[in-house]
């Protein structure tokens, strides 16, 4: 046995620190009383799965109140007709409407769809705390969705029995200011909450944006580029990654600043501690306003774009989004149904979904291996 293998074996034999203490993980200790469903719209397979989940909860946990999201496109007649069993009582299913303006507290959010569905769920709580989120993958990539919809019975049972744990994924708090430094955009006391990223970009303008970046009030740089991205570690695998940014583990509390096609080749992505406060201000020399995108959407009509002199202040939000982890389920290979807290959903997903550092194989060799 090599020295490295021997050292690894000794390390693995030592008592492990609880995952709950090491990775910003919290345990879901009490069963939910009010459950909110957020699903991908106009998808018959999602609608069918949603009705199955709701029927199971109604039969197994009859005291649970269930709601469905009616914000955004879901309030249109077209989307309602595409979601059978969601209005009143139909097919043995009873479920109530819920919007971000409702006063009914929610204990658990259940999403069915793709990564965009969980981003929409986050946006429903963009000015305050988010309840734990249980996500089922029925979309294209599903990097943020740890559970397959076929496992919904086991996942829900674990929540009601207090065995589930959630990883607190950091969000950003964004506050907008005009050229005189007056806040605008109805951001609330803690600003708009963003799960992935906020982007300032040139949009349809043929001119580069000129944006001044500040870190804790100190001028960092004057950026000539197509735009700038400030993302969370969760958002590091989204737009930031496509723009050349690093991949960051979601338990790391940090802010990523990634340029989009900068004029200077020396402008590289930067990683700041979660305690930092970043400010992006449109330079007075910029020939066009910068369009604003938050998690791929326009936050409101007032802040669709920032004109020269206007700015946005970005910092770590006090309200993370607790995402229930797949590895919190009892391991099928574990002894006596113990929790396999040593596994890491993120490490598994960057290999299986993002094909991290995958080796290019000769097509002839690949065909022969089959």
Buried (B, 14 or more C-beta within 10 A) or exposed (E): EEEEEEEEEEEEEEEEEEBEEEBBBBEBEEBBEBBBBBBBBBBEEBBEBBBBBBBBBBEEBEEBBBBBBBBBEBEEEEBBEBBBBBBEEEEEBEBBBBBBEBEEEBBBBBBBBBBBBBBBBBBBBBBEEBBBBBBBBBBEBBBBBBBEBEBBEEBBBBBBEEBBBBBBBBBBBBBBBBBEEEEEBEBEEBBBBBBBBBBBBBBEBEEBBBBBBBBEEEEBBEBBBBBBBBBBBBBBBBBBBEBEBBBBBBBBBBBBBBBBBBEEEEBEBBBBEBEBBBBBBBBEEBEBBBBBBBBBBEBBEEBEBBEBBBBBBBBBBEBBBBBBBBBBBBBEEEEEEEBBBEBBBBEEBBEEBBEEEEEEEEEEEEEEEE
